[in-house]
């Protein structure tokens, strides 16, 4: 046994040739002009000679020059140099099947055309132990007596050289017997300045059979022609179909023998990357069989595929790791395996052929072993599932959970066909009725995404065969949590309606939960689905389930109902507190609930924090578009937006949108749409109008939008952008459409989207003052019903903008009062700005300045450049009328900068608010410190106060 393994690791005996090279009939090659002078070593990565398959069966003599011009020029140059009286030796090397024999035949044709006598021999594996086999063939070609003594071949060659130039050609010299190799070595060391050409071919990685190493034949004085596979163009010419040439080249490396085997397997609809030849697999298996472990290693590597590592291959093959390494090394030298890691075949077609040679049951069992090996090693579920999918008819109960997780990941990655295959494979296992229904519903979901009609058919079949309606309802709820897009919402409602009818009155909680999830899936999508879903609303709110967990869900639903109707913020917050008083419930991760929950909790910071903590668990999200942390990250972004912390909001939302973009989910997933819309809104408030416009256009949100709840947010953000960039008509169109959709969905709350407040500004910009005033009063009416400071402040600003003189000032003062204690800093700054601007226009700059200064300060903290600019302009407009000198000898600009610094603004924020450079701000502060007699910012507030 050790002797056999030693042969693979360098023993003089050769590892057998894995593939037999073809030997087509060869035409004579004519003489070509003057040849260049020979060189000592010639290495050509070009292409070998190939023969058209159709010519092999016909009467036409094939031509051996397809893709081989460079090699033929090199060999002809050697022959020309030999004819001039200089002995030359050339080695033609390359992997098995690459065309060395065909090139040798072409060389003999060249030699005859140049007037050479030719003697040829071919070594074979079965004759490696036959003494003098190759030397005898050469002697026969020279018409000499049998080679009995070491110098017999030398004397025969000398006699032949007396008649003219001579070519000795030996094919597969590495398989020669030891005696013949010694005779060749003896000859080649004694013939120098004579017209003798010796051309030998040898397979890459093969060791000679005897004690003579190949370089010893000539003492290293030889030219080398290294053959590679055909290039893509030559492959196309060989196959007669350039359209498939590249794909065929990728799997065979352009190896002519493998190409011909591949061509025999081709069918019109074949996937070239998966084709293999059982004949090639059988040849390799038979040739490796005498060497213990080699066949098993090759088979294990083929089965493991991309998962083939040394330890896994050795374990599957049952070979000791160090011995496996020696065998792998030999297979690399033979060009069976790549010299790379992980282990892989040089040519995918060779791997496919090994698999094609395996019986179906054996192959399935091997893949089952590979799956278990990978699962025990903690490999990704999708890698394990690939082997499980190939292990059909092998019972593997442990594999069901792996296949379900892999299907989820495949759906997440958009590989829906793979997800279907994984789930269908899971259904082949012995499952309980509950497990089977769960897998069937997952398969329904994936199938529905691909083909809605087929998905509905699978759904009807799955539900018809469900034995236990209570259990079926539970499985359906789990499935509903994974549905998010509008088409999936229709599936959700179908599931809910079909199963609810099968539940009895004793199964109240199951029925209530199923109806609730169906309602949530529908209400957040298009108008039709929302109206169908709303049929559940009253009964769901009036029925209180028995389970503590479901009572939490009921509280969340009550809170949501109040938010959608806009009838009582106090009750909405009360129910939200009850819903958050307990363990995490899945209802809070439903996209639509999430979309509104942060909005109505924004004026209750403690509840907002509790909400983020609840959804921030490490539980795997149900929706396949989401990753761990998606919901809480989006919640942070929206919370910061509500507070006016624009930079932090942008950071969270932009990062999350990038993740959605990587999954190609931005235009389909409700949470991704919401993220993009809110980020566009943040960018508008920051003054990054072009960036906001590009974001909406890049994701297809610049034109018509489907009627989904999340696209109401998109319309709101788009209207805000258009209003900020002077397109009042476009803004009004988007905002009006947003309002129409919300009303059609029976959603009429300032807690959701303050679209009326923005529409008021659009109407005013278009000179439609009466329409603006009407909308402002409608908004105020709804805000009073809802009752939060944010809603009241927003509505009162709109009323102030549409009113005249004193009523306008009263409304704006009231807005400032409401917003002073609110977390909505940017909205507060806006109210201060509008109040200051109105006072200045009424000729009261002294009363306007404090409000405008505060507006500049707050907007600078929020880093809202558009509002900073408008407030600063109003503030500058107030100064000429109030310039009466300054206290402490400070200039007006020093007073302004020092006052802002005393209130805690940074130099950067002051610079942005006043449109100065940071250096200028620093100079003003230095002057203020000197005049006030203080050393730094910490003393500013007290020093300025002393002068009041």
KOLZANU-559806 format. One record per residue (C-alpha): y, z, x; residue in one letter. Coordinates in steps of 0.05 Angstrom, whole numbers, plus 32768, in hexadecimal, padded with zeros to 4 digits. Layout:
BEGIN
YZXa ...
This chain:
BEGIN
800080008000x 803180138037x 80227FD2805Bx 80357FAB801Dx 80777FD18014x 80847FC7805Dx 80817F7C8054x 80BC7F828024x 80E37FAB8055x 80DA7F7E8091x 80907F7580A0x 80827F3180C0x 805A7F1B8084x 80877EF68052x 80997F0D800Cx 807E7ED37FE2x 80AD7E9D7FC9x 80C17EAF7F82x 80CE7E687F6Bx 80AE7E277F82x 80E27DF37F96x 80DD7DAD7F78x 80CE7D727FA5x 80E87D337F82x 80DD7CED7F9Dx 81157CDC7FCDx 81397C9A7FD8x 814E7C81801Cx 81957C918030x 81BB7C598052x 81E37C5E8093x 822B7C76808Bx 825D7C6280C0x 826B7C8A80FFx 82577CD480FAx 82807D0D8118x 82667D328155x 82337D698145x 82477DB28145x 821D7DEE8157x 82217E138114x 82337DF380D1x 823A7E1F8093x 82467DFD8051x 824F7E248010x 824B7DE27FEBx 82167DC67FBCx 81D07DAE7FC9x 81B07D6D7FB4x 81977D6A7F6Cx 816F7D387F44x 817C7D247EFDx 81417D3D7ED3x 813D7CFD7EACx 81317CD57EECx 80F57CFF7EFEx 80CE7CE57EC2x 80E47C9C7EC8x 80D87C667EFBx 811D7C6B7F1Cx 811E7C877F62x 814A7CC57F5Fx 81877CCE7F8Bx 818D7D107FB1x 81D97D0E7FBBx 81F57D317F7Dx 82247D677F97x 82087D627FDEx 82387D358004x 824E7D6A8036x 82077D7E8049x 81F17D368051x 822C7D27807Ex 821B7D6280A9x 81D17D5080B0x 81E27D0780BEx 82117D1D80F5x 81D87D458114x 81AA7D098111x 81DE7CDB8131x 81E77D0D8169x 819B7D118172x 81957CC58175x 81C77CC781AFx 81957CF081D7x 81A37D3781C5x 816D7D6381A7x 81857D898169x 81687DBD813Bx 81827DCE80F6x 81707E0580C5x 817B7DF8807Bx 817D7E3B8057x 818A7E518010x 816B7E767FD6x 812B7E5E7FB7x 81357E227F8Ax 81797E0F7FA5x 81627DCB7FBFx 814D7DD38008x 81107DA67FFEx 813B7D707FDEx 816C7D728018x 81337D6D804Ax 81187D308026x 815E7D12802Ax 81627D218075x 81207CFC8081x 813D7CC1805Bx 817B7CC38087x 81507CC780C6x 81267C8B80B3x 81657C6380A4x 817E7C7480EAx 813D7C5D810Ax 811B7CA18113x 80D17CAC8110x 80C37CE580E0x 808D7D1A80DDx 808F7D4D80A4x 806B7D8D8091x 80707DC0805Ax 80597E07805Fx 803D7E2B8023x 80307E738012x 7FE67E678006x 7FDD7E47804Bx 80047E7A8074x 7FC37E938093x 7FA87E4E80A2x 7FAD7E4680EEx 7FD57E088102x 7FE17DF080BCx 80297DDA80C7x 801D7DC3810Fx 7FE37D9980F6x 800E7D7880C1x 80417D6580F6x 800A7D4B8124x 7FEF7D2080EBx 80357D0380E1x 80397CF3812Bx 7FF27CD48128x 7FDC7D06815Ex 7F9D7D2E8168x 7F967D738148x 7FBF7DAA8168x 7F8D7DD5818Dx 7FB67DED81C8x 7FFD7E0981C9x 801A7DCB81EBx 7FF47D9781C2x 802E7D8F8191x 805F7D8B81CCx 80387D5281ECx 80327D2C81AAx 807E7D3181A0x 808A7D1981E7x 80607CDB81DAx 80857CCD8199x 80C97CD581BBx 80B47C9F81EBx 80B77C6F81B1x 80FC7C858197x 81207CBD8172x 80F67CEE814Ax 81017D1D810Fx 80D37D588103x 80DF7D7680BDx 80BE7DB780A7x 80C97DD18061x 80C47E1C8053x 80B97E2C809Cx 80BA7E76808Dx 80757E6D806Cx 80577E4C80AAx 801B7E6A80CCx 80267E8F810Ex 80037E5A8139x 80307E22811Fx 806F7E4C812Ax 80597E598172x 804D7E0E817Dx 80927DFE8161x 80B37E33818Dx 808F7E1881CAx 80A67DD181B9x 80EF7DE181AAx 80FA7E0581EDx 80E27DC88214x 81077D8F81F3x 81527D8B81FFx 81717D498215x 81447D1D81EBx 814D7CFE81A6x 81277D33817Fx 81417D50813Ex 811E7D8B811Ex 81347DA080D8x 81157DDF80BAx 81207DFD8076x 81187E478066x 81247E718028x 815A7EA6802Fx 813D7EEA803Cx 80F67ED4804Cx 80D57EEE808Bx 80A47EC180B1x 805A7ECE80ABx 804B7ED680F5x 80697EF98131x 809E7EC3813Fx 80E27ED0811Fx 81067E928107x 81417E988139x 810D7E9B8171x 80F77E548163x 81347E388186x 81507E7481A8x 818B7E728178x 81A27E2C818Bx 81A37E0D8146x 81D27DF38111x 81CF7E1480CCx 81DA7DF58089x 81DF7E2A8053x 81D47E10800Dx 81F57E2E7FD0x 81ED7E1A7F88x 820C7DDE7F67x 82547DE27F53x 82687DDB7F09x 82767D907F0Ex 82327D837F2Dx 82107DAF7EF8x 82307D857EC2x 82187D457EE3x 81D27D627EEBx 81CD7D787EA2x 81F17D3C7E87x 821E7D6A7E5Dx 825E7D817E80x 82707DAB7E43x 823B7DDF7E53x 823F7DD97E9Ex 82687E177EAAx 823D7E447E7Ex 81FE7E2A7EA0x 821D7E337EE4x 822E7E7C7ED4x 81E67E8E7EC4x 81C27E667EFBx 81F67E647F33x 81EA7E197F35x 81A27E217F4Ex 81817DDE7F3Dx 813C7DFA7F30x 81577E2E7F00x 81857DFB7EE0x 81497DCF7ECFx 81247E0A7EB3x 81627E1D7E8Ax 81687DD67E71x 81227DD97E54x 81367E177E2Cx 81777DF97E10x 817F7DEF7DC6x 81BD7DD87DA0x 81D07E1E7D89x 81B77E457DC5x 81DF7E7D7DE5x 81D97E667E2Ex 81E87EAC7E48x 81A97EC87E28x 81777E907E37x 813C7E9C7E66x 80FD7E777E7Ax 80BA7E9B7E73x 809E7E6C7EA8x 80D17E837EDBx 80C47ECB7EC9x 80797EC17ED1x 80817EA07F15x 80AB7EDA7F2Ex 807B7F0D7F11x 803D7EED7F30x 805C7EE47F74x 80737F2D7F77x 80337F4B7F5Dx 80107F567FA1x 80497F837FB6x 80457FC57F93x 80837FD97F6Cx 80AA7F987F74x 80967F7B7F31x 80A57FBD7F0Ex 80E97FC37F30x 80FD7F7C7F1Bx 80E67F8A7ED4x 810B7FCC7ED0x 814A7FAC7EEAx 81457F747EB7x 813C7FA57E7Ex 81737FD57E94x 81A57F9D7E9Fx 81EB7FB87EA9x 81CE7FFF7EACx 81A27FF17EE8x 81AE80247F1Fx 817E80357F57x 816880777F39x 815E805A7EF3x 8139801C7F0Cx 810C80467F39x 80FD80767F00x 80EC803F7ECEx 80C2801A7F02x 809E80597F17x 80B0804D7F60x 80C580827F92x 8110807A7F9Ex 810C806C7FE9x 80D680397FDFx 80FF801A7FA7x 813A80127FD7x 810F7FEC8008x 80F67FBD7FD1x 813C7FB47FB6x 81547FA27FFCx 811F7F6C8002x 81307F507FBEx 81797F4D7FD1x 81687F268010x 81407EF67FE5x 817C7EEB7FB7x 81567F077F7Cx 81867F427F78x 81D07F417F88x 81E77F687FC4x 82117F957F98x 82107FD37F6Dx 81F87FDE7F38x 81B97FB57F42x 81BA7F717F22x 819A7F2D7F27x 81BD7EF87F4Fx 81B57EC97F14x 81B67EE37ECBx 81857EAB7EB9x 81527ECB7EE7x 815A7F0E7EC4x 81537EEC7E80x 81147ECA7E99x 80F57F0C7EADx 81037F277E67x 80EA7EE77E47x 80A87EF07E6Bx 809E7F357E4Cx 80767F3B7E0Bx 80A07F527DD1x 807F7F967DCAx 80827FA37E15x 80CB7F917E17x 80DC7FBE7DDCx 80B77FF87DFCx 80DC7FED7E3Ex 811F7FEE7E1Ax 810A802E7DF6x 80FB804E7E3Ax 813E80357E54x 816380517E18x 814380967E22x 815280947E6Cx 819C80847E5Fx 81A280B77E26x 818780EE7E52x 81B880DA7E88x 81F380E07E58x 820380967E57x 8235807C7E22x 821780747DDDx 8226802A7DDCx 81FD801E7E1Bx 81C380467DFFx 81C980217DBDx 81C37FDD7DDEx 817D7FF07DF6x 816C80107DB3x 817F7FD07D90x 814D7FAB7DBCx 81177FE07DB0x 81047FC87D6Bx 80C67FE57D4Ax 80C480207D7Cx 80CD80617D54x 810580897D73x 811F80BE7D42x 815080DA7D75x 817280977D79x 819280987D33x 81CD80C37D46x 81D9809A7D85x 81D880597D5Dx 820A80757D2Ax 823A808C7D5Fx 8233804A7D83x 824180247D43x 8280804D7D3Ax 8297803C7D80x 82867FF37D77x 82AE7FF17D37x 82E780137D5Dx 82E37FDC7D91x 82E07FA47D5Ex 82977F927D6Ex 82827F917D25x 82437F687D2Fx 822A7F9B7D62x 823B7FD47D32x 82127FB27CFBx 81D77FA97D2Ax 81D97FF27D3Fx 81D9800B7CF8x 81A27FDB7CE2x 81797FF37D1Dx 8185803C7D06x 816B802A7CC1x 812880177CE1x 811B80607CF1x 80FB80927CC2x 813780B37CA0x 814180E57C69x 816180CB7C2Ax 81A480EA7C3Dx 81A180CE7C84x 818E80897C6Ax 81C880887C38x 81F9809F7C6Dx 81E480667C9Cx 81E480347C62x 822B80477C50x 8241803F7C98x 82207FFB7C98x 82437FEB7C56x 82867FFA7C76x 827A7FCF7CB3x 825D7F967C8Ax 82987F9A7C59x 82CA7F907C91x 82A57F517CA5x 82937F367C60x 82AC7F5A7C22x 827B7F3B7BF2x 823F7F4C7C1Dx 825B7F927C28x 82607F9E7BDDx 821A7F857BD3x 82007FB67C08x 82287FED7BE6x 82097FE17BA2x 81C47FDF7BC1x 81CF80207BE8x 81EA80467BACx 81B4802B7B7Dx 817E80487BAAx 81A0808B7BB6x 817280C07B9Ax 81A480FA7B98x 81E980ED7B7Ax 8205812E7B97x 81EE811C7BDDx 820780D47BD4x 824B80EF7BC1x 824E81187C01x 823B80DC7C2Bx 826E80B17C07x 82A580E47C16x 829480E07C61x 829880957C5Dx 82DB80957C37x 82FB80BC7C70x 82ED80807C9Ex 830F804C7C72x 8357803B7C7Fx 836B7FF37C74x 837D7FD57C31x 833B7FAE7C29x 83157FED7C3Ax 833C80137C06x 83207FE57BD1x 82DB7FF67BEBx 82ED80407BE8x 8300803C7B9Fx 82C180157B8Fx 8296804B7BAFx 82BB80837B8Bx 82B880637B46x 826F80517B4Cx 825980967B64x 828580C17B37x 826380A47AFAx 822080BC7B14x 823581057B1Ex 822881387AE8x 8258816E7ACFx 823381A17AFAx 8248817A7B38x 829281877B2Dx 82A681947B75x 828281567B8Fx 82A3812C7B59x 82E781497B67x 82E3813D7BB2x 82CA80F67BA9x 830280E67B78x 833681057BA7x 832080DC7BE3x 831E809D7BB8x 836480AC7BA0x 837F80B67BE6x 835F80767BFFx 837F804E7BC7x 83C4806E7BBFx 83DA805D7C05x 83CC80137BFEx 83E67FDB7BD2x 84067FE67B8Ex 83C97FD27B66x 839C80037B8Ax 83D180397B86x 83D680317B3Ax 838A80337B33x 838780717B60x 83BF80937B3Ax 839280987AFDx 837080D17B21x 83B080F87B31x 83B981257AF4x 837081377AEDx 836981457B37x 83A481737B37x 838F81977AF8x 834781A37B0Fx 833E81DA7B42x 82FD81D57B6Ax 82D182117B78x 82C682087BC2x 82FA822B7BF0x 82FC81ED7C1Cx 830A81C07BE0x 833F81F17BC6x 836281E47C09x 835D819A7BFBx 837781A67BB4x 83B481C97BD0x 83C1818F7BFFx 83BB815F7BC5x 83EC81897B9Bx 841C818A7BD5x 8416813F7BDCx 842081347B91x 8462815B7B92x 847881337BCFx 846880F07BAFx 848C81027B6Ex 84C481257B93x 84C7815C7B5Ex 84C6819C7B87x 84C981A77BD2x 84BE81F17BC7x 847B81E57BA4x 846881AF7BD6x 847281E07C10x 844F82187BEAx 841181ED7BDFx 841581D27C27x 8413821A7C41x 83D582287C17x 83B381E97C30x 83C281FB7C78x 83A982427C6Fx 836282377C87x 8336820B7CB2x 834481C27CBFx 833781967C83x 832C814C7C8Ax 835D813A7C53x 839681477C84x 837F810E7CB1x 838080DB7C79x 83B680AA7C8Cx 83DD80AD7C4Bx 83DE80F87C46x 83F480FC7C8Ex 842B80CA7C82x 844E80F77C50x 8439813C7C66x 8465813E7CA3x 849F81227C7Bx 849F81597C47x 8490818F7C7Ax 84C7817B7CA9x 84F681AE7C8Ax 84C281E57C93x 84B781EA7CDEx 848182207CDAx 845781F57CABx 846381B87CD7x 844881DF7D13x 840B81F77CEBx 83FE81B07CD4x 83FD81957D1Bx 83CF81CD7D32x 839F81BE7CF9x 839A81737D08x 839B817E7D53x 835281927D58x 8322816F7D86x 82F981557D4Cx 82E9810B7D4Fx 831680E47D1Fx 82F480C27CE5x 831D80827CE7x 830180557D1Dx 8347803E7D30x 835980857D46x 834A80AD7D84x 834A80F77D8Fx 839281107D8Dx 83AD80D37D69x 83C280F87D2Ax 83E281337D4Dx 840781057D7Ex 842380DD7D44x 8435811D7D20x 845D81347D5Dx 848280F17D60x 849480F47D16x 84A8813D7D1Bx 84D7812F7D55x 84F480F47D2Ex 850281227CF3x 852581547D21x 854E811D7D43x 852C81267D87x 852A80DB7D91x 851380D77DD9x 84D781037DCEx 84C780DF7D8Dx 84C8809D7DB2x 849B80B87DE9x 846480CE7DB9x 846880927D8Ax 846C805E7DC1x 8430807B7DE6x 8408807E7DA6x 841B80377D92x 8402801E7DD6x 83BE803C7DC6x 83BD801B7D81x 83D27FD97DA2x 83977FDC7DD2x 83697FE17D96x 838C7FA67D72x 83967FD57D38x 83E27FD47D2Ex 83E17FA27CF5x 83A57FC07CCFx 83A1800B7CD9x 83D180337CACx 83DF80677CE1x 83ED80317D14x 841D800E7CE4x 843F80517CD7x 8445805D7D22x 846580197D2Ex 849680217CF5x 84AC80667D0Ax 84B5804F7D52x 84E080157D3Ax 850B80487D15x 851280747D52x 852780387D7Dx 855D80277D4Ax 8579806E7D4Dx 8578806A7D9Ax 859F80297D97x 85667FFF7DB3x 856D7FC97D7Ex 854C7F907DA4x 85117FBB7DB7x 85087FCF7D6Ex 850D7F867D57x 84DB7F707D8Cx 84AA7FA67D77x 84AB7F917D2Ex 84A47F477D40x 846C7F537D72x 84407F747D3Fx 844E7F437D07x 847D7F717CE0x 84B97F427CDEx 84A57F197CA1x 84807F267C60x 845A7F687C5Fx 841C7F7C7C37x 84287FAF7C01x 840D7FEC7C25x 842F80307C25x 843A802E7C70x 84607FED7C6Bx 849380117C40x 84A380367C81x 84A57FF37CA5x 84D67FD77C71x 850180167C78x 850380107CC5x 85117FC57CC1x 85497FD07C8Fx 856680067CBDx 85647FD57CF7x 85867F9D7CD1x 85BC7FCC7CB8x 85CA7FE57CFFx 85D07F9D7D19x 85FF7F847CE2x 85CD7F617CB4x 85DF7F877C75x 85C17F537C46x 857E7F547C6Bx 85807FA07C6Cx 858C7FA47C22x 85527F747C14x 85217F9E7C3Dx 85397FE07C21x 85377FC77BD9x 84F07FAD7BE3x 84DD7FF17C00x 84F980137BC1x 84D67FE17B93x 84937FEE7BB3x 849A80397BB2x 84AE80387B68x 8474800A7B57x 8445803B7B78x 846580747B50x 848280937B8Ex 84C980A97B83x 84DB80DF7BB5x 851180E97BEAx 84DB810D7C12x 84B780CC7C20x 84EE809A7C35x 853980A17C2Bx 854080567C1Dx 8579805F7BEAx 85A6807F7C1Ex 85A080437C4Cx 85A680127C12x 85E880347C00x 860480207C44x 85E97FD97C3Dx 860B7FD27BF9x 864D7FEC7C15x 86497FBC7C50x 86427F837C1Dx 867C7F9D7BF3x 864E7FB37BB9x 866F7FF67BAFx 865880027B67x 860F7FF67B78x 861680237BB4x 8633805B7B89x 85FC80547B56x 85C680597B8Bx 85E880957BACx 85E880BB7B6Ax 859F80AA7B5Ex 858F80C47BA3x 85B581047B96x 859181107B55x 854D810A7B77x 856481347BB2x 8578816D7B83x 8534816A7B63x 8511816C7BA7x 854181A07BC3x 853B819D7C10x 8579819F7C3Dx 8565815D7C5Cx 856081397C19x 85A181597C00x 85C781497C3Fx 85AF81007C3Fx 85C280F67BF6x 860681187BFEx 861880EC7C39x 860A80B07C0Dx 863580CE7BD5x 866D80DB7C07x 866B80937C1Fx 867380787BD9x 86A880A97BC1x 86F380AB7BCCx 872180DE7BECx 871381277BDAx 86D0811D7BB6x 86B780F87BF5x 86CE81317C23x 86AE81657BF5x 866C813F7BF4x 866C81377C40x 867E81807C4Cx 864581947C1Ex 861681657C45x 862B81887C86x 861E81CC7C67x 85D981B87C51x 85C7819A7C94x 85E581D17CC1x 85A681FB7CB9x 857781C07CB7x 854C81A87CF1x 856681617CE5x 859981607D1Ex 85A681157D1Dx 85B281167CD2x 85E081527CDCx 8607812B7D12x 860D80F07CE2x 8629811D7CABx 865C813B7CDCx 867080F67CF3x 867A80DC7CACx 86A3811A7C9Ax 86CE81147CD8x 86D980CA7CCFx 86ED80D47C86x 871F810B7C99x 873E80E17CD0x 874680A67CA0x 876980D67C6Fx 879B80E77CA6x 877D812B7CB9x 876981207D02x 8771816A7D13x 873C817C7CDFx 871081417CF4x 870C81507D3Ex 86DD818E7D3Ax 86AC81687D0Fx 86AE812B7D3Bx 86A681547D7Ax 866981767D5Cx 864F81317D47x 865681187D8Ex 863281557DA8x 85F881527D78x 85EF81077D7Ex 85F0810E7DC9x 85B881427DC5x 859181117D9Ax 85A580D87DCBx 85B780AB7D91x 85E5807A7DB4x 85FE80567D75x 861580977D55x 863180B17D97x 865B80727D9Cx 867580757D55x 868680BF7D58x 86A880B77D9Cx 86D2807D7D81x 86E980A87D47x 86F880E27D75x 872380B67DA2x 8747809B7D65x 875B80E37D54x 877A80F57D98x 87BC80CE7D99x 87D480F37D5Bx 87C181377D76x 87D381337DC0x 87FF81717DCCx 87E981837E12x 87AD81AD7E25x 879F81F67E37x 8792820E7E7Ex 87B281CE7E99x 877481A67E8Ax 877A815D7E78x 876081477E34x 872281287E54x 871581677E7Dx 871C81917E3Ex 86EB81647E19x 86B881637E52x 86BD81AE7E5Fx 86B681BE7E15x 867781947E0Fx 865A81B37E4Ex 866981F97E33x 864081E87DF5x 860481D87E21x 8605818C7E27x 85EC81707E69x 861681437E94x 85EC81077E7Fx 85F581177E35x 864081207E3Ex 864580DE7E64x 862080B87E2Ex 864980D87DF6x 868C80C87E17x 867780867E38x 868480A17E7Ex 865C80A07EBEx 863A80E07ED4x 866680E17F12x 86A480E07EE6x 8689811A7EBDx 867C81417EFDx 86C481347F15x 86E1814C7ED3x 86B6818B7ED5x 86CB81997F1Dx 871481937F0Ax 870A81C17ECEx 86E681F67EF9x 872081F57F2Ax 875681FB7EF6x 873182317ED0x 872282587F0Fx 86D7825A7F04x 869C82457F2Fx 866E82227EFEx 8655820F7EBAx 863D82557EA8x 8685826F7EA4x 86A282347E7Cx 869A82507E36x 86BD82927E47x 86F582707E6Ex 8704823E7E36x 870382767E03x 8738829E7E28x 876982667E1Cx 875E82627DD0x 
